[in-house]
Amino acid sequence: MGKVVVITGSGRGIGKATALAFAKEGYSVVTNDKYAKPAEDVAKEIIEKGGTAYPIRADISNPAEVDQLITGAVEKFGRIDVLVNNAGIQNPKEFLEMSVEEWKSVIDVNLTGTFLCSQRAARCMAKQGGGLIINISSVHQVIPRPLYAHYAASKGGVNLLTETMALELSDKNIRVNAIAPGAIETDMNKDIMADIKKKRELLSMIPMHRMGKPEEIADMAVFLASDKAKYVTGATFFVDGGLTLYPSFCIHCKQAMI
Ligand SMILES: NC(=O)c1ccc[n+]([C@@H]2O[C@H](COP(=O)([O-])OP(=O)(O)OC[C@H]3O[C@@H](n4cnc5c(N)ncnc54)[C@H](O)[C@@H]3O)[C@@H](O)[C@H]2O)c1
């Protein structure tokens, strides 16, 4: 039987591209989303292309639903070789106006959701003799971003969670790595992409002068799951066209660019 990957938030965007890329590599793919239809549609697309996939709806910030996701994946395919913690949300808000509910909504998905899925999947991986966890972080794990205190804090947390899990789980033959995307062409950035001025300003800060494509994040995930990366753990790979080489705050217009 082929290898099995679980990808959270794979109903669209980076998660969907990653699901399609792993399916192309011969993996059985468990698609997941907070909403049933997107997860089902991506699974259907994989199956129509000759691959193997199974959709499981679950909100990854809910411990009981994460249990259903991981148990469901193991019941369906017998094991989990790779978990990609991709589901994430943004909700820009001025720090002084941010309610505790708004703070928690982002932390609960981006950080607590990553913890919950990783812990549950790692318990299965430990029993089966090993595995790989890939966290989709962000350049904002190292670059502060005005209006995104909760988002940046959640991704900074994912950074140290990645490193701590790598330390604790290496004895169990479980590798843990992260990918930190820059500005990627997904619905999460549709407002920037629709605003010519904002997009031009953003591109001026990216050394490669273009946004990234979801498939370019997926390619890094596939690489990390390959034998070529078998000695890699506890590392974060920035896939950002060089964005982290620039500050996120435009010193000319005094505005956040990304
Ligand atoms: N797009 C970018 O420029 C960019 C940059 C850096 C990091 N990232 C990170 O990459 C990941 C994917 O981003 P994207 O641009 O594809 O986003 P997206 O908004 O296009 O897709 C995210 C998917 O996750 C799902 N989701 C949200 N909350 C969920 C939950 N609680 N449980 C299960 N599914 C949930 C959504 O329904 C959606 O289908 C996120 O973690 C994001 O923070 C994105």
The ligand as an ORCA input file, in Angstrom:
! r2SCAN-3c Opt
* xyz 0 1
  N      -1.424     32.921      0.969
  C      -0.330     33.446      1.523
  O       0.246     34.440      1.033
  C       0.274     32.820      2.758
  C       1.475     33.350      3.228
  C       2.050     32.804      4.362
  C       1.447     31.744      5.010
  N       0.273     31.250      4.534
  C      -0.330     30.137      5.273
  O      -0.621     29.080      4.388
  C      -1.772     28.371      4.855
  C      -2.787     28.272      3.736
  O      -3.085     29.580      3.271
  P      -3.949     29.867      1.966
  O      -3.457     31.141      1.406
  O      -4.039     28.669      1.107
  O      -5.374     30.148      2.656
  P      -6.852     30.025      2.091
  O      -7.664     30.941      2.922
  O      -6.905     30.183      0.619
  O      -7.223     28.507      2.431
  C      -7.261     28.044      3.757
  C      -8.183     26.846      3.847
  O      -8.204     26.416      5.217
  C      -9.546     26.166      5.601
  N      -9.702     26.353      7.046
  C      -9.726     27.535      7.722
  N      -9.942     27.302      9.022
  C     -10.031     25.966      9.171
  C     -10.260     25.116     10.284
  N     -10.468     25.629     11.494
  N     -10.292     23.780     10.084
  C     -10.099     23.253      8.845
  N      -9.913     24.016      7.754
  C      -9.870     25.355      7.920
  C     -10.365     27.180      4.803
  O     -11.742     26.804      4.734
  C      -9.632     27.174      3.462
  O     -10.147     26.187      2.598
  C      -2.253     29.132      6.093
  O      -1.761     28.515      7.253
  C      -1.641     30.503      5.931
  O      -1.458     31.168      7.149
  C      -0.329     31.765      3.429
*
